[in-house]
Amino acid sequence: NQLENSNTDILTPSPKITVDLNNPISMIAGLNQKTIHFSDLLATDSTPNNLPVAFIIKSLIDLKTLEDSLNILINRHESLRTSFELKENNLYFTVQPLNQVKSKVDIFDIEEQSILSRIKESSELRFDLSKAPILHSQLFNIKEGGHVLFLMFHHIVWDATSFDIIKNE
């Protein structure tokens, strides 16, 4: 009975928005993304928004399967297909269509004693936020055996929740 007497405008559904997933989608970035982008512009000699993740892998690796797996993740998560651009004094983000953004894994053969310095060096690489994916992926083949898969994301598209989701995938 209360529902019948209440303001019916509250119950009016929002208009449907149709999105064509075959074309890029651009929108004005949110405040958090603008703040991260601004801090990235200020930090010309450091990379405070880089978020590195390393996985030790002891089994054999098929590079094509690894790259295909990363590309499946990129297709599944819009944030990994997102790029950013300043236009008319405003920050816009663009989500690229499915299957339009690919990740390439860079491969390095190194000695185990060099792994930490190499990861530190790789984690200081800057991102070009205007190009998706905002992800660097490297595979370090350790001469003594095993591998380290090093993934680095930018905080503008990645956070702790993202890490938990993708780690499980």
Salt bridges, closest charged atoms under 4 A:
ASP40 OD2 - ARG126 NH2 3.87
ASP40 OD1 - HIS154 NE2 3.16
ASP68 OD2 - LYS64 NZ 2.89
ASP106 OD1 - LYS104 NZ 3.57
GLU121 OE2 - ARG118 NE 3.91
GLU124 OE2 - LYS120 NZ 2.73
ASP128 OD2 - LYS131 NZ 3.22
GLU169 OE1 - ARG76 NH1 2.80
GLU169 OE2 - HIS77 NE2 2.98
